[in-house]
C-alpha cells in the first residue's frame, strides 16, 4: 500500500492538538500511524513518505504547494521506486491517496498511465477542488466577490488559479477500482456537489462513494475516519488485493 498524505500534514499525521501554527488549521490530532497499523494487522505492507514541502522532505517550487500540479511528480517517483525495488516490485500494489495526495495521484495517473496500470485499487479520501474551499472561506469572510483577485494573487506568488487545482481535470484518467470517502456536510467546502462531481468523473468501472454523515469536521472526522473505522475500508482493499 502506497500512502499519500494530505496538506498541511506529513506521513505521520497532523499535530493540531499541540497548538500554533498547526492549530491555525484545526486544533485536532490526526494519527496516520494508527491507520498503518490497521493495514499491517490486515497483512499489508505500507510505504509512506513526506511529499515535497511537507514533513522531512526538502522545499521545492519556492515552498509553494500546487495541490497536485507539482506534487504529481512525487507520486510518480515513489511508484518508480517501488517498481525498481527487488522486493517491493514483486508485490501487489494499491494506493491510499487523500486530499492533496489524492489530487496529486489522479494527476500522476493522467500523466503516466502505464506506470499505474498494475495498481489493484485506490482508496481516495477527501479529494477536493480548491475552488470549493476558497468559495466556502471567502463567503465566511465576506469577500466571495473577490475570487478573481485571489486568483491573481496566487499567480503573482507563482502558483495556480483555483480552477486548475482540482481533481476534476484528471479523474477521467483514473480507471482502477476506487473507494472515495467524503464528509457530506464538510464545513471546509459547504459543497458536497464538488465531491460528487469528482466521483462521477472517475473513469473507473467499479467505484464506491462513502459519505461520512452527521459531522461538519473535515479534519477531526474525515482524515481520522479510517483510523476509527477500519472495517469500512479494509474489506474494499481485501476484495481487490486478494
C-alpha positions in Angstrom: 0.0 0.0 0.0 1.5 3.3 -1.1 0.1 6.0 1.2 0.0 9.7 0.1 -0.8 12.2 2.8 -2.9 15.4 2.8 -2.0 19.1 3.2 -0.7 20.5 5.6 0.2 17.2 7.1 3.1 14.7 6.9 3.3 10.9 6.7 2.8 10.7 10.5 -0.4 12.8 10.5 -1.1 16.2 11.9 -0.3 17.7 15.3 -3.1 20.3 15.6 -3.5 19.4 19.3 -0.1 20.8 20.0 -1.0 24.4 19.3 0.1 27.0 16.7 1.0 27.0 13.9 -0.8 23.7 13.2 -3.9 24.6 15.3 -4.4 27.6 13.0 -5.8 25.0 10.5 -7.7 22.9 13.1 -6.8 22.1 16.7 -7.1 18.3 16.4 -4.7 15.4 16.2 -4.7 13.1 13.1 -2.9 9.8 13.5 -1.9 8.1 10.3 0.4 5.7 12.1 -2.8 4.1 13.6 -4.1 3.7 10.0 -0.8 2.0 9.0 -1.3 -0.4 11.9 -4.7 -1.3 10.6 -3.2 -2.1 7.3 -0.3 -4.1 8.7 -2.6 -6.0 11.0 -4.6 -6.9 7.9 -1.4 -8.3 6.3 -0.4 -5.4 4.1 3.0 -3.7 3.8 2.9 0.1 3.8 5.2 2.6 2.0 4.7 6.2 3.0 6.7 9.4 2.6 6.6 13.1 3.0 5.5 15.0 -0.1 7.7 17.9 -1.1 7.4 21.0 1.2 6.0 18.7 3.9 7.4 16.9 6.9 11.1 16.0 6.5 11.1 16.5 2.7 13.0 19.3 1.2 11.4 22.5 -0.1 10.5 22.8 -3.7 8.8 25.3 -6.1 9.6 28.2 -3.8 7.9 26.5 -0.9 4.5 26.6 -2.6 2.0 23.8 -2.8 0.3 23.2 -6.1 -2.4 20.8 -4.8 -1.2 18.2 -7.2 0.0 20.4 -10.0 3.6 19.9 -9.0 3.2 17.1 -6.5 2.1 14.5 -9.1 5.9 14.0 -9.7 6.2 12.7 -6.1 3.6 10.1 -6.8 5.5 9.1 -10.0 8.8 9.0 -8.1 7.5 6.7 -5.3 5.9 4.3 -7.8 9.1 4.1 -9.8 11.0 3.4 -6.6 8.6 0.5 -5.8 8.9 -0.9 -9.4 12.7 -0.8 -9.2 12.9 -2.4 -5.7 14.0 -6.0 -5.6 11.3 -6.9 -3.0 8.5 -4.4 -3.4 8.4 -4.8 -7.2 7.1 -8.4 -6.6 4.2 -7.3 -4.5 0.6 -6.4 -5.5 0.2 -2.6 -5.3 -2.7 -0.5 -4.0 -3.0 3.3 -3.3 -4.3 5.2 -0.3 -4.3 8.8 -1.6 -6.1 11.5 0.2 -6.9 15.2 -0.3 -3.8 16.9 -1.9 -2.2 13.5 -2.1 -5.2 12.2 -3.9 -5.3 15.2 -6.3 -1.6 14.5 -7.0 -2.3 10.8 -7.5 -5.0 11.5 -10.1 -2.7 13.9 -11.9 0.1 11.3 -11.9 -2.2 8.6 -13.3 -3.2 11.0 -16.1 0.4 11.8 -16.9 1.8 8.3 -16.6 -1.0 5.8 -17.0 1.4 3.0 -17.9 3.2 3.4 -14.6 0.0 2.7 -12.6 -1.6 0.1 -14.9 -0.8 -2.7 -12.4 -2.3 -0.9 -9.4 -5.2 -3.1 -8.0 -7.3 -0.3 -6.4 -7.2 3.1 -4.7 -8.8 4.4 -1.5 -9.4 8.1 -2.2 -10.5 10.1 0.9 -11.2 13.8 1.0 -10.1 14.8 -2.5 -11.3 18.4 -3.1 -11.2 21.3 -5.6 -9.5 24.4 -4.1 -12.3 26.5 -5.7 -14.8 24.8 -3.3 -12.6 25.6 -0.3 -12.0 29.2 -1.5 -15.7 29.7 -2.0 -16.6 28.5 1.5 -13.9 30.5 3.3 -14.3 33.7 1.2 -18.1 33.6 1.9 -17.4 33.3 5.6 -15.1 36.3 5.4 -17.5 38.3 3.2 -15.1 38.5 0.3 -16.5 36.0 -2.1 -16.9 38.6 -4.8 -13.1 38.9 -5.0 -12.3 35.4 -6.2 -10.6 36.8 -9.4 -8.3 38.9 -7.2 -7.5 35.9 -5.1 -6.6 34.0 -8.3 -4.4 37.0 -9.3 -2.5 36.9 -6.0 -1.9 33.2 -6.4 -0.5 33.8 -9.9 1.8 36.6 -8.5 3.1 34.1 -6.0 4.0 31.7 -8.8 1.2 29.3 -8.1 -2.0 28.3 -9.9 -5.5 29.6 -10.1 -8.2 27.8 -8.2 -9.8 26.2 -11.2 -6.5 24.5 -12.0 -6.2 22.9 -8.6 -8.9 20.3 -8.8 -9.2 16.6 -9.3 -11.9 17.1 -11.9 -9.3 17.6 -14.5 -7.7 14.2 -14.0 -10.4 12.0 -12.6 -11.4 10.6 -16.1 -8.0 9.1 -16.4 -8.4 7.0 -13.2 -9.7 3.6 -14.2 -8.8 1.3 -11.3 -11.4 0.4 -8.7 -11.8 3.4 -6.3 -13.4 3.8 -2.9 -13.9 7.5 -2.3 -14.6 8.9 1.2 -16.0 12.3 1.8 -17.6 14.4 4.6 -21.1 15.1 3.5 -21.5 18.4 5.5 -17.9 19.4 5.2 -17.6 23.0 6.7 -14.4 23.5 4.7 -16.2 23.3 1.4 -20.0 23.5 2.1 -20.3 21.9 -1.3 -20.9 18.1 -1.5 -21.6 18.6 -5.2 -17.8 19.1 -5.7 -17.0 15.7 -4.3 -19.9 14.1 -6.2 -18.7 15.7 -9.4 -15.2 14.2 -8.8 -16.7 10.8 -8.2 -18.9 11.0 -11.3 -15.9 12.0 -13.4 -13.8 9.0 -12.4 -13.2 6.7 -15.3 -13.4 3.6 -13.1 -15.9 0.9 -13.9 -16.0 -0.1 -10.3 -16.3 2.8 -7.8 -17.9 3.5 -4.5 -18.6 6.8 -2.6 -18.8 6.6 1.2 -20.3 9.7 2.8 -19.3 10.5 6.4 -22.5 11.9 7.8 -23.6 13.8 10.9 -20.5 15.9 11.2 -19.0 19.1 9.6 -15.5 18.3 10.7 -13.1 17.6 7.8 -10.0 17.2 10.0 -11.4 15.5 13.1 -13.8 13.1 11.5 -12.7 13.0 7.8 -9.0 12.3 8.0 -9.4 10.2 11.1 -12.2 8.0 9.7 -10.0 5.1 8.6 -8.3 5.1 12.0 -11.6 4.8 13.8 -13.5 2.6 11.2 -11.0 0.2 9.5 -13.9 -2.2 9.0 -15.3 0.3 6.4 -12.1 0.4 4.4 -10.2 -2.9 4.7 -12.8 -5.1 3.0 -12.6 -3.0 -0.1 -8.8 -3.4 -0.2 -9.1 -7.1 0.5 -11.5 -7.6 -2.3 -9.1 -6.3 -4.9 -5.8 -7.4 -3.4 -6.8 -11.0 -2.7 
